[in-house]
Amino acid sequence: MKSSRGRYVPSVGRYLDERIVRWRTGTSEGQVAVLLALLAMSTVILIGSLISYNTFPAGTFVIPLLLGTMALRYRPLLALVVYIVLCVAATVVREYVRAVSLDLDGITGGRISTLITMSIVAALVLYESSRHRSGLPGPLGEAMLVDLRDRLQAQGTVPPLPEGWMAQSAMVSSGGTKFAGDFLVANLSDDETKLEMVLVDVCGKGVAAGTQSLQFAGALGGLIGALPPLGLFAAANDFLLRQNWDDGFATAVHVLIDLPTGRFSIINAGHPPALRWISERQEWDVDGARGTALGITKRPDFQQTVGTLDAGDALMFYTDGLVETRTQDFTSGIEWLRRTATSIVSAGFDGAPRKIIKQVTAGDDDRAVLILSRELAVALPARGPAGARHRAGRVLRGA
């Protein structure tokens, strides 16, 4: 039989978890709970300051004030600021009365300075909070944006593939930020026979490209698998034209592969050409698919190539940040990539995208690499009652 203490602790834990979740979602209930906690903290500081000002000077109220800045919306923050200003004023008045009763100096210059400083800090805090366009404090707004990014990036996670196939990707944003203009969306058919992937590079760098890629990734993620490849690119092109972004275009490459046979088709929209690994010759061939970037014209021209991946072959897709730098032109970059990738995959495809990205010396643009490989048929020892082994597709994040 569990003790009442054992039941009580999990209940408290669940209660706190629920409050945290509600605070993270920005609900009014969560805001009220945080406000009450900070008001209680301010009250404790006030009591301590009235008892011993030297132990709890007026500057101590900065602690709940800063916590409120990070956790509260504007209106509850305003209530907290007003309460804290009143608390500071009360401590200063209390010290003045005490000084007069003991025939000491009245309010000293230092305490007047503290009162003025706290008032200025409170005003700055309110001004900064009023400028939040999302209506949420910084940490909550960031948490919501990161959650959106994670949900959209989940669309680019290649599902486990049938035995004999492996998909790997690696992606690094410029400047080490968490938001990049490069992204991947993927879809595996319900019968696990057709794999469809799109690697996209949104024009621009930094925050602007990152937010645009989030929006575009959501649109493509909802369409992939529902439209044929050419229809998907046509819809994506129309979507970008409607956005009226300053740099409203993107390059993309689409691959559709029939997993049982290895037959594939590639459509290119202004993207760097795909590379095909020919196992028999141990070299990378440049694919011939070319096309117009998305979001430039109402009637873009897309070219499509087809082929078959035999056992040991692979396809590699990448963004221009991998091959084009300030010191290296596009053509030279592709030749560099062919040599580098040949050296790396000669030892096997495992971890190849991450290893390739690490070889790039310049870091002024987002970089992404996607490799889809068909493994050589190897006789494997029996495992389990059926003696079968399943090799799942993997996605490698980061370098």
Secondary structure as the mmCIF struct_conf table of DSSP 4:
data_model
#
loop_
_struct_conf.conf_type_id
_struct_conf.id
_struct_conf.beg_label_comp_id
_struct_conf.beg_label_asym_id
_struct_conf.beg_label_seq_id
_struct_conf.end_label_comp_id
_struct_conf.end_label_asym_id
_struct_conf.end_label_seq_id
HELX_RH_AL_P HELX_RH_AL_P1 SER A 4 ARG A 24
TURN_TY1_P TURN_TY1_P1 THR A 25 GLY A 26
HELX_RH_AL_P HELX_RH_AL_P2 SER A 28 ILE A 51
TURN_TY1_P TURN_TY1_P2 TYR A 53 THR A 55
BEND BEND1 PHE A 56 PHE A 56
HELX_RH_3T_P HELX_RH_3T_P1 ALA A 58 PHE A 61
HELX_RH_AL_P HELX_RH_AL_P3 VAL A 62 ALA A 71
HELX_RH_AL_P HELX_RH_AL_P4 TYR A 74 SER A 101
TURN_TY1_P TURN_TY1_P3 LEU A 102 ASP A 103
BEND BEND2 ILE A 107 ILE A 107
HELX_RH_AL_P HELX_RH_AL_P5 GLY A 109 SER A 130
TURN_TY1_P TURN_TY1_P4 ARG A 131 ARG A 131
TURN_TY1_P TURN_TY1_P5 ARG A 133 SER A 134
BEND BEND3 GLY A 135 LEU A 136
HELX_RH_AL_P HELX_RH_AL_P6 GLY A 138 GLN A 153
HELX_RH_3T_P HELX_RH_3T_P2 ALA A 154 GLY A 156
BEND BEND4 THR A 157 THR A 157
HELX_LH_PP_P HELX_LH_PP_P1 VAL A 158 PRO A 162
TURN_TY1_P TURN_TY1_P6 GLU A 163 GLY A 164
STRN STRN1 TRP A 165 VAL A 172
HELX_RH_3T_P HELX_RH_3T_P3 SER A 174 GLY A 176
BEND BEND5 LYS A 178 LYS A 178
BEND BEND6 GLY A 181 GLY A 181
STRN STRN2 ASP A 182 LEU A 188
TURN_TY1_P TURN_TY1_P7 ASP A 190 ASP A 191
BEND BEND7 GLU A 192 GLU A 192
STRN STRN3 LYS A 194 VAL A 202
BEND BEND8 CYS A 203 GLY A 204
HELX_RH_AL_P HELX_RH_AL_P7 GLY A 206 LEU A 223
STRN STRN4 ILE A 224 ILE A 224
TURN_TY1_P TURN_TY1_P8 GLY A 225 ALA A 226
STRN STRN5 LEU A 227 LEU A 227
HELX_RH_AL_P HELX_RH_AL_P8 PRO A 229 GLN A 243
TURN_TY1_P TURN_TY1_P9 ASP A 246 ASP A 247
STRN STRN6 ALA A 250 ASP A 258
TURN_TY1_P TURN_TY1_P10 LEU A 259 THR A 261
STRN STRN7 ARG A 263 ALA A 269
STRN STRN8 GLY A 270 GLY A 270
HELX_LH_PP_P HELX_LH_PP_P2 HIS A 271 ALA A 274
STRN STRN9 LEU A 275 ILE A 278
TURN_TY1_P TURN_TY1_P11 SER A 279 GLN A 282
STRN STRN10 GLU A 283 VAL A 286
HELX_LH_PP_P HELX_LH_PP_P3 ASP A 287 ASP A 287
STRN STRN11 GLY A 291 GLY A 291
HELX_LH_PP_P HELX_LH_PP_P4 THR A 292 ALA A 293
STRN STRN12 LEU A 294 LEU A 294
TURN_TY1_P TURN_TY1_P12 GLY A 295 GLY A 295
BEND BEND9 ILE A 296 ILE A 296
BEND BEND10 LYS A 298 ARG A 299
STRN STRN13 PHE A 302 PHE A 302
STRN STRN14 GLN A 303 THR A 308
HELX_LH_PP_P HELX_LH_PP_P5 LEU A 309 ASP A 310
TURN_TY1_P TURN_TY1_P13 ALA A 311 GLY A 312
STRN STRN15 ALA A 314 TYR A 318
HELX_RH_3T_P HELX_RH_3T_P4 ASP A 320 LEU A 322
TURN_TY1_P TURN_TY1_P14 VAL A 323 VAL A 323
STRN STRN16 THR A 325 THR A 325
TURN_TY1_P TURN_TY1_P15 ARG A 326 THR A 327
STRN STRN17 GLN A 328 GLN A 328
HELX_RH_AL_P HELX_RH_AL_P9 PHE A 330 VAL A 345
TURN_TY1_P TURN_TY1_P16 SER A 346 ALA A 347
BEND BEND11 PHE A 349 PHE A 349
TURN_TY1_P TURN_TY1_P17 ASP A 350 GLY A 351
HELX_RH_AL_P HELX_RH_AL_P10 ALA A 352 LYS A 358
TURN_TY1_P TURN_TY1_P18 GLN A 359 GLN A 359
BEND BEND12 ASP A 364 ASP A 365
STRN STRN18 ARG A 367 ARG A 374
HELX_LH_PP_P HELX_LH_PP_P6 GLU A 375 ALA A 377
TURN_TY1_P TURN_TY1_P19 GLY A 384 GLY A 387
#
